[in-house]
C-alpha cells in the first residue's frame, strides 16, 4: 500500500504564502502544512487553519532566522541581545558544535513556539523544523523531549534517499546537484535520528521526498517520483505560495518557485497521476 503526505512548509511566512497553502489544499492535492510561530503572518495563518479543519497543521519549528518566541533572557545562549535567532544554518550548526548553545535553551524556544500555536487554537498534527535543523542530533534530542512534554507523537523524517536525490538532479538537468553533498552528509545522522525517535516513541513516515528538489519541482519530476514511489508512507515536502511584494520583503530564497509549486499542486494532471496508481493521500493525523 502506498500512502502520501503532501506537506507545505512555511505556513505563516506571508499572507500570500498562507493563501497559497489554503488554495493548494482546497482546490488541489495538498494534505498538510507546518506553521511558523515566529513570522509576521502567523495570526492570519492560524485563522485560516481554524477555518480549514480538513488541513492537517503541524509546527514548523524555527531555530534559524527571525526573532525567537521565548523571552531573550530565558534563551540567552541561542539568541542575541535583541532576541534574534542565528541567521543561517551554518551559524547555528557552528554554535551547536562548539557547545555554545545550551540544551535547555533549545528546548525552551521549541516549547514556546508550540505553546503559541496551541494558544491560537491549533492542535499540531506533527513537528518538523525550518532548514531541517532536527537532522542535527542535539536539536533532535531537544525536539524529542519537547514533543513528549506536549504529547506530540509524530515528527518529520528529514532524510531523503540518495537514489531519489540523484533522480531529482538528473531530471532537472543538474539544477539540484548543489544540494546533493548536503543531503549525503545529513544522512550520516539517520541512525541517531531513528534511535532518538524510537526511544521517545515518535513516529515518522517511512520515506521523505522533496529535499533535493526544493525550488525545482515540476510535473516531470513529480511524475518520476510518483512512478517509483515505494510501498509504505511517504512525505513530499513543497513550498507553495503567491509571489508578491510581501514575499520579496522576506528575502526568502524561494520566490517565483513558490508560485510555480502552487500551480503544480492545482494541476489536474498531478491529481490524475496520483489517482491512477491508487496512491492514498493522507495527513500526519493518519500516521499511526
Secondary structure by P-SEA (a helix, b strand, c coil): cbbbbbccccccccaaaaaaaaaaaacccccbbbbbccccaaaaaaaaaaacccbbbbbbccccccccccccccccccccccccccccaaaaaaaaaaccccaaaaaaaaaaaaaaaaaaccccccccccccccccaaaaaaaaaaaaaacccccccccccaaaaaaaaaaaccccccaaaaaaaaacaaaaaaaaaaaaccccccccccccccccccaaaaaaaaaaccccbbbbbbbbbbbcaaaaaacccccaaaaaaaaaaacaaaaaaaaaabbbbbcccccc
